[in-house]
Amino acid sequence: MVNITDLESIAAKEARTLYPVHDFIRHRWSARSFAERPIGQEELHTLLEAASWSASSMNEQPWVYLYAHRGEAAFQRMYDCLLKGNRWADGAAVLLLSLARKNLTSKGEANRHAMHDVGAANTTLLLQAASMDIYGHMMGGFDMQKTIETFHISDDFEVACFIALGYLDAPEKLEEPFRTREVTPRNRKPVDAFAFAGELPG
Ligand SMILES: Cc1cc2nc3c(=O)[nH]c(=O)nc-3n(C[C@H](O)[C@H](O)[C@H](O)COP(=O)(O)O)c2cc1C
């Protein structure tokens, strides 16, 4: 098995921050090179339960997931919905399809926070994954119509994204341009570019 601490990608992708963020945040990044090692059903349920402990408007918990392990027919069906830029995702151990239930359960009215809360749940899932040395990668690059038809998704749901999950492997496993992306350092806007005291800058 690969000793992941030796991987070039780990060092390249670590968040270099001005302020001292938690290690799980520092070490989460959107990987593409995944090991053969499967993710067990118990581990997958741990990740999904972590997602469920996310906050949501009125505790509606609008998140719904479809999951498939590599080798299962549904995995191939999910993979076939992805666009070319995500063709690296066939190496994932698990693919998730993340959906948002659009309406409030009690009133049937639109839940205007649904997508917000699903995004929060997805990030919670990925932080739990980071704590277990499992890497995840959200993907908005997919064929929406094909996804809706393939998975018989009714109008009650909005498709949020796919998520690839797996244990990390070496960047050399990937073809270009994915190999280079796997070792390209991450960057972020500084806090003072998006957070302002009391009012927006003029
Ligand atoms: C909703 C969403 C959709 C994304 N879609 C894709 C995608 O289709 N393909 C891809 O390679 N990365 C995708 N990403 C990953 C982003 O490119 C990545 O999160 C961003 O570049 C920051 O990098 P980091 O997650 O490694 O910090 C997506 C991320 C999110 C949150």
The ligand as a MOL file (V3000), in Angstrom:
LIG
                    3D

  0  0  0     0  0            999 V3000
M  V30 BEGIN CTAB
M  V30 COUNTS 31 33 0 0 0
M  V30 BEGIN ATOM
M  V30 1 C -20.3230 22.4980 -6.5070 0
M  V30 2 C -18.9400 22.1780 -6.9720 0
M  V30 3 C -18.7480 21.7090 -8.2590 0
M  V30 4 C -17.4650 21.3490 -8.6910 0
M  V30 5 N -17.3150 20.7960 -9.9310 0
M  V30 6 C -16.1170 20.2780 -10.2890 0
M  V30 7 C -15.9850 19.5170 -11.4810 0
M  V30 8 O -16.9500 19.2650 -12.2120 0
M  V30 9 N -14.7640 19.0190 -11.7820 0
M  V30 10 C -13.6650 19.2240 -10.9870 0
M  V30 11 O -12.5800 18.7170 -11.3190 0
M  V30 12 N -13.7660 19.9260 -9.8330 0
M  V30 13 C -14.9670 20.4400 -9.4620 0
M  V30 14 N -15.0930 21.0990 -8.2570 0
M  V30 15 C -13.9300 21.2380 -7.3810 0
M  V30 16 C -13.4220 22.6690 -7.3540 0
M  V30 17 O -12.7670 22.9570 -8.5530 0
M  V30 18 C -12.4710 22.8070 -6.1430 0
M  V30 19 O -13.2100 22.6250 -4.9520 0
M  V30 20 C -11.7950 24.1770 -6.1120 0
M  V30 21 O -10.9250 24.3270 -7.2050 0
M  V30 22 C -10.9870 24.3640 -4.8400 0
M  V30 23 O -10.0440 23.3280 -4.7010 0
M  V30 24 P -9.9860 22.4270 -3.3890 0
M  V30 25 O -11.3470 21.7850 -3.1940 0
M  V30 26 O -8.9230 21.3880 -3.6900 0
M  V30 27 O -9.6310 23.3140 -2.2590 0
M  V30 28 C -16.3560 21.5040 -7.8300 0
M  V30 29 C -16.5600 21.9780 -6.5220 0
M  V30 30 C -17.8360 22.3110 -6.1010 0
M  V30 31 C -18.0140 22.7820 -4.6780 0
M  V30 END ATOM
M  V30 BEGIN BOND
M  V30 1 1 1 2
M  V30 2 1 2 3
M  V30 3 2 2 30
M  V30 4 2 3 4
M  V30 5 1 4 5
M  V30 6 1 4 28
M  V30 7 2 5 6
M  V30 8 1 6 7
M  V30 9 1 6 13
M  V30 10 2 7 8
M  V30 11 1 7 9
M  V30 12 1 9 10
M  V30 13 2 10 11
M  V30 14 1 10 12
M  V30 15 2 12 13
M  V30 16 1 13 14
M  V30 17 1 14 15
M  V30 18 1 14 28
M  V30 19 1 15 16
M  V30 20 1 16 17
M  V30 21 1 16 18
M  V30 22 1 18 19
M  V30 23 1 18 20
M  V30 24 1 20 21
M  V30 25 1 20 22
M  V30 26 1 22 23
M  V30 27 1 23 24
M  V30 28 2 24 25
M  V30 29 1 24 26
M  V30 30 1 24 27
M  V30 31 2 28 29
M  V30 32 1 29 30
M  V30 33 1 30 31
M  V30 END BOND
M  V30 END CTAB
M  END
